[in-house]
Structures are given as structure tokens and as C-alpha cells.
Amino acid sequence: QVQLVESGGGLVQPGGSLRLSCAASRSIFLIYAMGWFRQAPGKERELVADITRADTTNYADSVKGRFTISRDNAKNMVYLQMNSLKPDDTAVYYCATKASPTGVYGNWGQGTQVTVSS
């Protein structure tokens, strides 16, 4: 079981940028995929972006062209660079792991709050 700790959230103005980090308690080299999710108040948790161990990436339509996911296997870290932030991006952001192509995401971290507001 791997523990995940997210950080980097905060309050930012519309149009601003944030970089979220997800630190894993052990090697992520063999983990099939790492994902970033978010949950806004009153809404279901949704996939924002994920990245496989082959560095194949996938993004929600709402963040394409603005967010970039990356992983550093040597540091056991996953990042989410968020640019051109909008108020609709306000949510708690979580990272998670998926063990196989047909698996489901799990090992949720505690989340980090992102608030986009002027």
C-alpha cells in the first residue's frame, strides 16, 4: 500500500497558476498510472488528468491546454501544473494510483484545497 500526500494548493486569482505536488511513500516506478482528481462542493469527484508509467497522459476536456501532469519516478512524485486558472477550477484536489489498465483508482491522499477567486 502506498501513501500519498498532496501539497501546493492555495488561493489564486483567476488567470493565475499553481503547481500541485503528490509525494508517494514508496517507489511509483511500477505503478501503472497516477491520477489527479478534484471534487468541488456539491459535485462528484472527477478525473482531472492521469499519466501512465509509459508517460501517456489523459486530460479532462475542461483542463486541456491549461493543466499539465508529470511524474518523477526517481523522486516518487507526481505534479499537476495548473495555468490560466478559472473560478470553476475551485475544488479539493486529490492524487491516486491505479495498479492496472482495468483497475480502479485508489490509495487516495488527503487532498489539497485550490480556490480561484478575485
ABEGO torsion letter per residue (X at the ends): XBBBBBBGBEBBBBGBBBBBBBBBABBAAABABBBBBBBBBGBBBBBABBBBAAGBBBBBAAABGABBBBBBAAAGBBBBBBBGBBAAABBBBBBBBBABAABBBBGBBAEBBBBBBX
